[in-house]
Amino acid sequence: MEIKIYACKWIFAYKIGRVISEIRFRDLGNISGVENLLLICYFNSMAMHLVIDGYNLIGAMADLAGMDLEEIREELLTRLLAYKRLKKHRITVVFDGKKSGNLSRSSMNQKGIEVIFSRDGEEADQILKEMAKNKRQGITLVTSDRAVASFAEAHGAITIPSEEFDSKLAYVGYSDMKGITDEDDEGYAATVKKGNPRRLSKEERKRLKRVKKL
């Protein structure tokens, strides 16, 4: 049993870094505590962190035309909340505040969704690039801005075009309205042609695996 606990300790230390590495092996004598710890580590390692280019995604949502900017932001957050209820992913939305007059970046939590505004004179792109550089493979970035997406991909992040994510939001909105849970959602998948397709590259396989979790 001790060997299994020791092995689990190092597996999860590799997966989620300091969460486990800060815990001494001698502290694992309490088996019930270990079980709780491993459960927490499992969900932490499986969770996806979505970082969204706010106004870029809004630009892909044609049905929001005609609403004022504040109403559009609120509608986006409403749809993201429905998505979060179904998928349980961590979500950060970054908005451009370069004409806000704010001297510093602002951050707030709206019902579990982190919302960040850039400071006056700063574009949201700068924050997105910083997050991609610092978190690397730890984030999935939603944007159709090729410069931002290319930068993020060069640093190991997975990127999803805003148009593609908007279609997933629309489906989740329908699921939320109908009371469909994530467990019932196994049938929602892209149809692929049978045959012998070309072998995907490592990066393509990694992206496809991440997209399936969206």
WOFEN-V50098 format. One record per backbone hydrogen bond with DSSP energy under -1.0 kcal/mol. CO is the residue of the C=O (numbers start at 1). NH is the residue of the N-H. E is the energy in kcal/mol with one decimal. If there is no record, write none. Layout:
CO;NH;E + CO;NH;E
//
This chain:
1;5;-2.3 + 2;6;-2.5 + 3;7;-2.5 + 4;8;-2.5 + 5;9;-2.3 + 6;10;-1.5 + 7;11;-2.1 + 8;12;-2.5 + 9;13;-1.5 + 10;14;-1.8 + 11;15;-1.6 + 12;16;-2.9 + 13;17;-1.3 + 16;19;-1.3 + 17;20;-1.2 + 17;21;-1.8 + 18;22;-1.6 + 20;23;-2.4 + 24;27;-1.5 + 25;28;-1.8 + 29;31;-1.0 + 30;34;-1.9 + 31;35;-2.4 + 32;36;-2.0 + 33;37;-2.3 + 34;38;-2.8 + 35;39;-2.0 + 36;40;-2.3 + 37;41;-2.5 + 38;42;-2.2 + 39;43;-2.0 + 40;44;-2.2 + 41;45;-2.4 + 42;46;-1.7 + 43;47;-1.7 + 48;90;-2.1 + 49;140;-2.5 + 50;92;-2.8 + 51;142;-2.9 + 52;54;-1.3 + 52;94;-3.0 + 53;57;-2.5 + 54;58;-2.3 + 55;59;-1.9 + 57;60;-1.1 + 58;61;-1.5 + 60;62;-1.1 + 61;64;-1.9 + 62;65;-1.5 + 64;67;-1.6 + 68;72;-2.4 + 69;73;-2.3 + 70;74;-2.2 + 71;75;-2.3 + 72;76;-2.4 + 73;77;-2.3 + 74;78;-2.1 + 75;79;-2.1 + 76;80;-2.3 + 77;81;-2.2 + 78;82;-1.7 + 79;83;-2.0 + 80;84;-2.7 + 81;85;-2.2 + 82;86;-1.4 + 83;87;-3.0 + 84;88;-2.3 + 90;50;-3.2 + 91;114;-2.2 + 92;52;-3.3 + 93;116;-2.9 + 94;54;-2.2 + 95;118;-2.0 + 97;100;-2.1 + 98;121;-2.5 + 102;120;-3.6 + 106;117;-2.7 + 108;115;-3.1 + 110;113;-1.3 + 113;110;-3.0 + 114;93;-3.0 + 115;108;-2.3 + 116;95;-3.4 + 117;106;-2.0 + 119;122;-2.2 + 123;126;-1.1 + 124;128;-2.4 + 125;129;-2.5 + 126;130;-2.1 + 127;131;-2.6 + 128;132;-2.2 + 129;133;-2.4 + 130;134;-2.4 + 131;135;-2.9 + 132;136;-1.6 + 135;138;-2.7 + 136;139;-1.4 + 139;158;-1.4 + 140;51;-2.5 + 141;160;-2.9 + 142;53;-2.6 + 145;149;-2.9 + 146;150;-2.8 + 147;151;-1.9 + 148;152;-2.5 + 149;153;-2.7 + 150;154;-2.0 + 152;157;-2.4 + 153;156;-1.6 + 158;141;-3.0 + 160;143;-1.8 + 161;165;-2.1 + 162;166;-2.5 + 163;167;-1.4 + 164;168;-1.2 + 165;169;-2.4 + 166;170;-2.3 + 167;171;-1.7 + 168;172;-2.5 + 169;173;-2.5 + 170;174;-1.7 + 171;175;-2.6 + 172;176;-3.0 + 173;177;-1.9 + 174;178;-2.0 + 175;180;-2.7 + 185;188;-1.6 + 187;189;-1.3 + 201;205;-2.5 + 202;206;-2.2 + 203;207;-2.3 + 204;208;-2.5 + 205;209;-2.1 + 206;210;-1.8 + 207;211;-2.8 + 208;212;-1.9 + 211;214;-1.3
//
